[in-house]
Structure formats: C-alpha cells, structure tokens
Amino acid sequence: MHYFPLFLISLLSLFAACNGSKKATTSMDKASFTQVELMQGGCFGTCPVYSMTVVPDGSAIYTGKRYAPYKGLHTGTLQADSLKAFTAQVNKVLAKADVLPKYIESGISDMALTTITIRNGADSVVFKGTSEYAPEIAELRRQLFSISKTTAWTRSPDAEPLPPSQLLVTLKAADQIDVVTEEFYRQQLKVVRMTSQEPPVFLMQFDPYTMTAEEMVKDLRRQKFAVVNVEIIEEQ
C-alpha cells in the first residue's frame, strides 16, 4: 500500500539528481568571466612577445610585438569548439581560484613570463609563471597559446601603421649574404629576393620591433667587410 509513494519519491529524487547534473553541465558552458587576458613576455632568445584578450562571445584581440607572427593590432573570433572548451576551463580555474598558486618560482631567469588575468567586472585574479603552473593554469595557458596560433587573425583598421621592415642591401660579394644574416639573427634578418647580380643587391626583411630601420642601417653599414650600401624601403 505504501509502495507507490515510495516509488514516486524515488523517481522524483532521480529526476532532481539528473536535472541538477544537467544544470551543473550547463553552468560549466556558461561564462563566469567578462574577459581573459594573456600577456606573453620576452626571453633572452627570440620568444614571441604579444598580448591577447578573449571575451565570452568568442571575440578576441591580439597585439603582436617583437618576434610575434602577427605585428600590431589584430582581431579574430574563436571557433565554436575552442570557445566551449576555453569557457569550461576558465570556469574550472575560477572554481578553485582561492586555492590555486598565483605564481610558482622556477629559478630560471632565461624564460618568458606568462601572465593570465581573468576578469569579472571590477574583480580580477592574476596568475603568473615561466615554466611551473598548477595543472588547471597549465591547461588554460595551453589553450590560450593554441587560440593565438589557430585563430584567423585580421589586421584591425585601427592598428597603427607598421614601421619600415625592409632594406635594400648591396654587398661586395653575393656569397657573403649568409654571414650578414647570421650576424643579425636576433633581428630575424632574411632575404626576400635578389634584385641585382652585379653588384649583388638583396631585398631583405627584419623584425622592426627588435630594432628600428634607422638602427639597422647604421649597424649594417658597420659591416664594411661585406656591406657596400643600405637603403630603407618605405612600404606602402
């Protein structure tokens, strides 16, 4: 006689548990942040220096500096699957933010500093590190790096004009080109094409965020054993 009420209570409890599970899953998919910022610093080598901001709707802003594959201000939109995974990971970090270490000292100075800032309105939490992170932060960092590489970035019309990054370099001999490029590897000096064989003239490109075109001209002209002349190419 009492079996049916007991069965009904059990059924309602099961429904409530399932419904609660569904709500928990949904809450992980819903963003609990207003934006996430990544700042990637430099190192003693050629680590890319850039910043990136992602907001809950998947819109993103990327500002590239030295050694970055995209220079200046760019905009993009995350793919749906990337955004879903990213949102869930940010929520996981926020759920444990009070107990996660904000910085783990690595003792290695020659490494790029990563700074991740998660904002929710006026509130924010910041995590920093070079090589050691809590697992949740390490995964978020990995996702941010992936987003920076896989997003289809478009240069913003509001971006400042890029500084000159091309030079016309005349050498005494064509076979000296490798010596010259090796001397300026930190400026990522490379050949675009050879424009003349006699005398040997090369159109060359470099990273203008590592050294200005004017500084490059001065330093290249000091290579008197190989360099005859250097001119700045003003890009249109």
N, C-alpha and C positions, 0 to 999 in steps of 0.2 A: 504493500500500500504506500510505503514511503520511498519505493524505488524510483518512481518518476521524478519527484522533486530533487532527489539526489543526482539523478542523471541530468536534469535541467541545469542544476548548479554547476556540475562538472563541465557541461557543454559551454555554459556562459564563461566559465573560468578559462577554458581552452580558447574561446573566441577572443577574450580580453588579452590573453597572452600573445596570440597571433597578431592582434591588432596593435598591441604595444610594440611587438617586434617590427611590424611594418612602419610604425611611426618612427622608431629608432633609426631604421634604414633611411627613411625619408629625410630625417634631420641631418644625417651624415651627408646627404646630397645637397642640402640647402646651405648656402654660405653663411657663416657666422662672422664674417670679416667684411670690411669695406675696401681694403686693398692690401696687397702683399708686395713689398719692395725688396729687390735683390741688388746689392752693391758688391761688385767684384773688383777687388783691388789689384795692384801690381805686385810683381816679384822682382828678383834680381835678373830674371831672364826675360822672355817675351810672352808672359801671361797676358791674356786679353783683359783690358780694363773697360768695364761698362756697367751701366745700371739698367734695371728693368722693373716695371711696375705692372701688376696684373690686378684687375678688378673682377668682381663676381660674375659679370656677364660675359667674361672671356676677352674683353678688350685689353690690349697691352701696349705699353710704350717702352721702347728700347733706345737708349742713348749710348752710342759707341764712342770710345776714346782710343787710346793707343793700343795697337795690336788687335783691336776688335775687328771682326769680319765686316761689320756694318758701321760706318762712321757717321756720327751726328744723330739727329733725332729721327726715329722710325716708329711706325705704328703697325699693329697687326692684331689678329684675332685667333685665339686658341681653337684647335679642333675640339669637337664635342666630347670625344672620349678622353682627351688630355685634360679638358676643363673639369670633367666629372671626377677623374682620379685626383687631380690637383685640389679640388674643393674638399674632397674626403680627407686628404692628407693634412690640409691646413686645419680642418676641424679636429683631427686626431691630436695634432700638436697643441691646439688651444685647450683641449680637454685635459691635457697633462702639463700645461704651461707652468703651473706653480711649482712642479717638482723637477722639471727638466733643467739641466745645467745651461746657463746662458752663455758660458764660454769655457772651453777646455783647453788649457795651456799645452801646446805641443812641444815647446822648447826649440822649435826650428824657425829661424828668422827668415830664411830664404823661401818663403811660401806666400801665396796670395791670400789676403784676408777676405773671407766671405762674411757679409753682414745681411741678415734676413730680418726684416721688420714687418710684423703683422699688425695691421691697424683695424680697429673697430670704432669708428667715430673718433673721439678725442683720446681713446685708450689705445695703447700700443704695447707690444712686447718685442724685444730685440734679442736675437741670437747671433753670436759671432764665433768664428773659428777659422783655422787654417787647414788642419788635417784630421782633427778629432772632433766628433759630434755625437750627441745622443742619437740612437737609431732613428727616431722619428724625425729629427732635424736632418740627418744624413739623407733620408729618403726624400724629404721636401727639397733639399738642396739639389739632389739628383734630378728631380722633376723640373725644377727651375732651370737647370742647365740644359735639359732636354728641350724645354719650351724655347729657350733662347736660340737653339740650333735648328729646330724643326718648324718654327713659325715662319710664315711667308711675310717677311717684313717689307714695308713700303716706306720709302723716304717721305717724311712729312713736309708739306708745303711751308710749314712754319720753321723748318730747320734752317739754321744759319748756313750761309754758303761755305762749302768746304775750302780749306786753304790749298794753295798750289801743291801738287804732289808729283809733278812730272818735270824731268830735266832733260835737256839735250846735252850729252856729254861727248866731247871729242877726245880721243885717245891717241897716243903716239903709235900704238900697235893694237890690232884687234884682239890678239891673244892675251892682252892684259886685263880684259874685262872681268875675268874670274877673280883676279887679285883685288880689283876695285870693289866688287860686290861683297867679297868676304870681309873686307875692311869695314864695311858699313852694314853688316848683317843685323845689328841691333836696330837699324833704321829700316830694315827689310828692303834694301835697295835691290831692284831686279830689273832685268832687261824686258822692255815691251817689244821692241824690234830694232833692227839695224837699219838706219836711214841712209847711210853712205858707207862705201867700202874704202874710198880713198879721198880724203882722210877717213879713218874709221869713226863714224858718229853713231851713237846709240841713243834712242829714246828710252829713258829709264823712269821707273816709278818707285816711290818710297812712302813710308807712313808719315804723314805730316804732323801727327800728334806726338811723334818721338823727337822731331827736330824740324824747325821751320825751313822753308825752301832757301831763304837767305843764308841760314847757318850751314845748310848742306852745300851750297855753292862755295862758301868760304873754306869749308873743310875739304871738299873735293879738289879745290884749286891748290891746296897744300900738298896734294899727292903729285908733285912735279915729275916724279919718275915715270908716271903713266898718263896723267891728265894734261891736255893742252888747253881746253876751254870748257866752261859750263854755263848753260843758259837756263833760265826758268821758263817753263811753258805755262802760260796763263790758260787754264781750262775754261771752256765756255759752259 
